[in-house]
Amino acid sequence: MATLSDGETFEMKGSGKKPYVLRNIGGTLDCSCPAWRNQSHPIDVRTCKHLVKHLGIDVELGRVGYDAMPTAAKKKLDKKGGKPKGPSSKKTKKEPEPKEVPALLLAHSWDSDQDVTGWWISEKLDGVRAYWDGKRFVSRLGNVYHAPDYFTEGFPDYPLDGELWIGRGQFQETVSVVRRKNGGENWKRVRYRVFDAPSQEGAFEDRHASLIKVDAMAPYVRRVEQVLCEGVDHLRKELGRVEAEGGEGLMLREPGSLYVDGRSTTLLKVKSFFDAEATVIGYTKGRGRHKGRCGALEVRAADGTVFKVGTGLSDKQRETPPEIGAVVSFRYQELTKDGVPRFPSFIGVRHDVEVK
């Protein structure tokens, strides 16, 4: 019987010239066909006729349940004796949980002129921002991340602010785990790196000190280390060290600052490159070794500027690029006189922000 191991892909001829690509990404199976992309089911309980054909009807029935099966597969199953047993589709069609958008402290960018001596420096983690509300993880847009019980065992019953993080340069891997309704054992690779306790009173130093006890509460929680900035030279040295080790940049926190809702000049991000988000509106064809694949993403920024993002895409991402309408994150060096990002490089698909 055919299988798809973690990280494996398989091409299957469809009705068009370009074959559809079946993938196993961290235990989640997907297909590049429109039927798979346009389903309302969670991504870990979707299937399509191509997956059914490759893996077998019984395998897919056991994995996603009867109601998620393609119409042709349902007819075959019905002929065998009616609606078979499988994972309950009712679980995937219950009313969505009401969204409660958390009041998060957001950062401005350091302008390189401001004296930040005496501020607190920490590494800017390239993970998924997650607000622990005392019971569950919530994204910036109010979407719930369904962490397993073993992961959250021992977590406090009061709010924490941090990042779900696997490691440097593994943003997409982190996203692929935390967005599933059933991430299972894959969550063991994740750590919740906490940098603040929003509900705790007092200055930042007091709130950060309170996180010491959080470290001891649960095995998957670790607070983010903070060091005092000794001046601009020290800041740039730390930035160079972190970026050389594959990190994204630094965060600066003003001493004595309070936790407030929205963007604040008491929290600054420091990076050698700028980063932003844009919406995918199309693709350009690849050339040379990328012939037959995506050459670049055509994207639209929040101000309406249209440009292309061609670097930073892996071969797998060129085979099955982010779908039209997806929000992607990219980094760039500067803006041209026309306001176009110079040397944009793809970082990953974002599900926790909107392009406004």
For each residue, the residues with C-beta under 8 A, 3 or more apart:
1: 55 56 59
2: 10 54 55 56
3: 55
4: 8 9 10 22 23 24 29 54 55
5: 8 24
6: 24 25 26 27
7: 24 25
8: 4 5 23 24
9: 4 21 22 23 24 316 319
10: 2 4 21 22 23 54
11: 19 20 21 22
12: 19 20 21 22 50 53 54
13: 19 20
14: 18 19 20 33 50
15:
16:
17:
18: 14 292
19: 11 12 13 14
20: 11 12 13 14 31 32 33 50
21: 9 10 11 12 31 32 319 320
22: 4 9 10 11 12 29 30 31 32 50 51 54
23: 4 8 9 10 29 30 31 316 320
24: 4 5 6 7 8 9 27 28 29
25: 6 7 28 30 176
26: 6 173 176 177 186
27: 6 24 44 180 183 184 186
28: 24 25 43 44 176 180
29: 4 22 23 24 46 47 51 55 63
30: 22 23 25 36 43 46 320
31: 20 21 22 23 35 36 48 50 51
32: 20 21 22 36 37 319 320
33: 14 20 36 37 48 50
34: 37 38
35: 31 38 39 48 49 70
36: 30 31 32 33 39 46 47 48 50 51
37: 32 33 34 323
38: 34 35
39: 35 36 46 68
40:
41: 45 46 64 68 92
42: 45 46 92 180 181
43: 28 30 46 179 180
44: 27 28 180 181 182
45: 41 42 63 64 65 68 87 92 181
46: 29 30 36 39 41 42 43 64 68
47: 29 36 51 52 60 63 64 68 69 70
48: 31 33 35 36 51 52 70
49: 35 52 53 70 72 73
50: 12 14 20 22 31 33 36 53 54
51: 22 29 31 36 47 48 54 55 60
52: 47 48 49 55 56 57 60 69 70 73
53: 12 49 50
54: 2 4 10 12 22 50 51
55: 1 2 3 4 29 51 52 59 60
56: 1 2 52 59 60
57: 52 60 61 69 73 76 77
58: 61 62
59: 1 55 56 62 63
60: 47 51 52 55 56 57 63 64 69 73
61: 57 58 64 65 66 69 73 77 84 86
62: 58 59 86 87
63: 29 45 47 59 60 87
64: 41 45 46 47 60 61 68 69 86 87
65: 45 61 68 69 86 87 88 89 92
66: 61 69 74 77 83 84 86 89
67: 89 92 93
68: 39 41 45 46 47 64 65 89 92
69: 47 52 57 60 61 64 65 66 73 74 77
70: 35 47 48 49 52 73 74
71: 74 75
72: 49 75 76
73: 49 52 57 60 61 69 70 76 77
74: 66 69 70 71 77 78
75: 71 72 78 79
76: 57 72 73 79 80
77: 57 61 66 69 73 74 80 83 84
78: 74 75 81 82 83
79: 75 76
80: 76 77 84
81: 78 84
82: 78
83: 66 77 78
84: 61 66 77 80 81
85:
86: 61 62 64 65 66
87: 45 62 63 64 65 91
88: 65 91
89: 65 66 67 68 92 93
90: 93 94
91: 87 88 94
92: 41 42 45 65 67 68 89 181
93: 67 89 90
94: 90 91
95:
96:
97: 144
98:
99: 141 142 143
100: 133 138 142
101: 138 140 141 142
102: 131 133 138 140 142 159
103: 198 261 262
104: 129 131 140 161 261
105: 161 196 198 259 260 261 262 264 267
106: 262 263 264 267
107: 251 263 264 267 268 269
108: 263 264 265 267 268 269
109: 268 269 270 271 274
110: 114 116 252 268 269 270
111: 114
112:
113:
114: 110 111 268
115: 232
116: 110 119 229 232 235 252 268
117: 229 230 231 232
118: 228 229 255
119: 116 228 229 252 253 254 255 268
120: 204 208 226 227 228 229 252 253 254 255
121: 226 227 228 229 235 238 250 251 252
122: 195 224 225 226 227 250 251 253
123: 224 225 242 247 248 249 250 251
124: 242 247 248 249 250 251 269 270 271
125: 163 165 193 224 247 248
126: 165 168 169 170 171 247 248 347
127: 163 164 165 166 171 174 193
128: 139 145 163 164 165 171 174 175 178 352
129: 104 139 140 162 163 352
130: 137 138 139 145 162 163 164 178 192
131: 102 104 137 138 139 140 159 160 161 198
132: 136 137 138 155 156 159 160 161 162 192
133: 100 102 136 137 138 159
134: 156 157 158 159
135: 157
136: 132 133 144 145 146 147 152
137: 130 131 132 133 144 145 147 152 164 178 192
138: 100 101 102 130 131 132 133 142 143 144 145
139: 128 129 130 131 142 143 144 145 351 352
140: 101 102 104 129 131 352 353
141: 99 101 352 353 354
142: 99 100 101 102 138 139
143: 99 138 139 351 352
144: 97 136 137 138 139
145: 128 130 136 137 138 139 164 178 179
146: 136 180 181 182 183
147: 136 137 151 152 178 183 187
148: 151 152 183 184 187
149: 152 153
150: 153 187
151: 147 148 187 188 190 220
152: 136 137 147 148 149 155 218 220
153: 149 150 218
154: 217 218 219 221
155: 132 152 160 217 218 221
156: 132 134 160 214 217
157: 134 135
158: 134 197 199 200
159: 102 131 132 133 134 197 198 199
160: 131 132 155 156 192 194 196 197 198 211 214 221
161: 104 105 131 132 194 195 196 197 198 259
162: 129 130 132 192 193 194 195 196 224
163: 125 127 128 129 130 192 193 195
164: 127 128 130 137 145 174 178 190 191 192
165: 125 126 127 128 174 190 191 192 193
166: 127 170 173 174 177 189 190 191
167: 170
168: 126 245 246 247 248
169: 126 246
170: 126 166 167 173 174
171: 126 127 128 174 175 347 348
172: 175 176 348 349
173: 26 166 170 176 177 189
174: 127 128 164 165 166 170 171 177 178 190
175: 128 171 172 178 179 348 349 351
176: 25 26 28 172 173 179 180
177: 26 166 173 174 180 183 186 187 189 190
178: 128 130 137 145 147 164 174 175 183 187 190
179: 43 145 175 176 351
180: 27 28 42 43 44 146 176 177 183 186
181: 42 44 45 92 146
182: 44 146
183: 27 146 147 148 177 178 180 186 187
184: 27 148 187
185: 188
186: 26 27 177 180 183 189 190
187: 147 148 150 151 177 178 183 184 190 220
188: 151 185
189: 166 173 177 186
190: 151 164 165 166 174 177 178 186 187 220
191: 164 165 166 220 221 222
192: 130 132 137 160 162 163 164 165 220 221 222
193: 125 127 162 163 165 222 223 224
194: 160 161 162 197 211 214 221 222 223 224
195: 122 161 162 163 208 223 224 251
196: 105 160 161 162 204 207 208 211 259
197: 158 159 160 161 194 200 207 208 210 211 214 259
198: 103 105 131 159 160 161 207 259
199: 158 159
200: 158 197 206 207 210
201: 206
202: 205 206 207
203: 206 207 255 256 257 258
204: 120 196 207 208 253 254 255 256 257 258 259
205: 202 208 209 255 256
206: 200 201 202 203 209 210
207: 196 197 198 200 202 203 204 210 211 259
208: 120 195 196 197 204 205 211 223 226
209: 205 206 212
210: 197 200 206 207 213 214
211: 160 194 196 197 207 208 214 215 223
212: 209 215 216 223
213: 210 216 217
214: 156 160 194 197 210 211 217 218 221 223
215: 211 212 221 222 223
216: 212 213
217: 154 155 156 213 214 221
218: 152 153 154 155 214 221
219: 154
220: 151 152 187 190 191 192
221: 154 155 160 191 192 194 214 215 217 218
222: 191 192 193 194 215
223: 193 194 195 208 211 212 214 215
224: 122 123 125 162 193 194 195
225: 122 123
226: 120 121 122 208 253
227: 120 121 122 238
228: 118 119 120 121
229: 116 117 118 119 120 121 234 235 252
230: 117 233 234
231: 117 234 235
232: 115 116 117 235 236
233: 230 236 237
234: 229 230 231 237 238
235: 116 121 229 231 232 238 239 250 252 270
236: 232 233 239 240
237: 233 234 240 241
238: 121 227 234 235 241 242 250
239: 235 236 242 243 249 250 270 271 272
240: 236 237 243 244
241: 237 238 244 245
242: 123 124 238 239 245 247 248 249 250
243: 239 240 246 247 248 249 272
244: 240 241
245: 168 241 242
246: 168 169 243
247: 123 124 125 126 168 242 243
248: 123 124 125 126 168 242 243 271
249: 123 124 239 242 243 269 270 271 272
250: 121 122 123 124 235 238 239 242 269 270 271
251: 107 121 122 123 124 195 267 268 269 270
252: 110 116 119 120 121 229 235 267 268 269 270
253: 119 120 122 204 226 257 266 267
254: 119 120 204 257 265 266 267
255: 118 119 120 203 204 205
256: 203 204 205
257: 203 204 253 254 264 266 267
258: 203 204 266
259: 105 161 196 197 198 204 207
260: 105 264 266
261: 103 104 105
262: 103 105 106
263: 106 107 108
264: 105 106 107 108 257 260 267
265: 108 254 268
266: 253 254 257 258 260
267: 105 106 107 108 251 252 253 254 257 264
268: 107 108 109 110 114 116 119 251 252 265
269: 107 108 109 110 124 249 250 251 252
270: 109 110 124 235 239 249 250 251 252
271: 109 124 239 248 249 250 274 275 331
272: 239 243 249
273: 331 332 333
274: 109 271 331 332 333 334 341
275: 271 329 330 331 332 347
276: 301 302 329 330 332 341
277: 302 327 328 329 330 350 353 355
278: 299 300 301 302 307 309 327 328 330 355
279: 299 300 325 326 327 328 355
280: 283 297 298 299 321 322 323 324 325 326 327 328
281: 298 299 300 306 324
282: 297 298 324
283: 280 294 295 296 297 298 321
284: 294 295 296 298 308 310
285: 291 294 295
286: 289 290 291 292 293 294 295 318
287: 290 291 295
288: 291
289: 286
290: 286 287 293 294 295 318
291: 285 286 287 288
292: 18 286
293: 286 290 315 318 319
294: 283 284 285 286 290 297 313 317 318 319 321
295: 283 284 285 286 287 290 310 318
296: 283 284 308 309 310 313
297: 280 282 283 294 308 309 310 313 321 322 328 346
298: 280 281 282 283 284 306 307 308
299: 278 279 280 281 306 307 308 309 328 330
300: 278 279 281 304 305 306 355
301: 276 278 304 305 306 307 341 355
302: 276 277 278 355 356
303: 339
304: 300 301
305: 300 301 338 339 340
306: 281 298 299 300 301
307: 278 298 299 301 340 341 344
308: 284 296 297 298 299 344
309: 278 296 297 299 312 313 328 330 344 345 346
310: 284 295 296 297 313
311: 343 344 345 346
312: 309 330 345 346 347
313: 294 296 297 309 310 317 318 321 346
314: 317 318
315: 293 318 319
316: 9 23 319 320
317: 294 313 314 320 321 322 346
318: 286 290 293 294 295 313 314 315 321
319: 9 21 32 293 294 315 316
320: 21 23 30 32 316 317
321: 280 283 294 297 313 317 318
322: 280 297 317 326 328 349
323: 37 280 326
324: 280 281 282
325: 279 280
326: 279 280 322 323 349
327: 277 278 279 280 349 350 351 353 354 355
328: 277 278 279 280 297 299 309 322 346 347 348 349 350
329: 275 276 277 346 347 348 349 350 353
330: 275 276 277 278 299 309 312 341 344 345 346 347
331: 271 273 274 275 344 345 347
332: 273 274 275 276 335 341 342 343 344 345
333: 273 274 342 343
334: 274 341 342
335: 332 339 340 341 342
336: 339 340 341 342
337:
338: 305
339: 303 305 335 336
340: 305 307 335 336
341: 274 276 301 307 330 332 334 335 336 344
342: 332 333 334 335 336
343: 311 332 333
344: 307 308 309 311 330 331 332 341
345: 309 311 312 330 331 332
346: 297 309 311 312 313 317 328 329 330
347: 126 171 275 312 328 329 330 331
348: 171 172 175 328 329
349: 172 175 322 326 327 328 329
350: 277 327 328 329 353
351: 139 143 175 179 327
352: 128 129 139 140 141 143
353: 140 141 277 327 329 350
354: 141 327
355: 277 278 279 300 301 302 327
356: 302
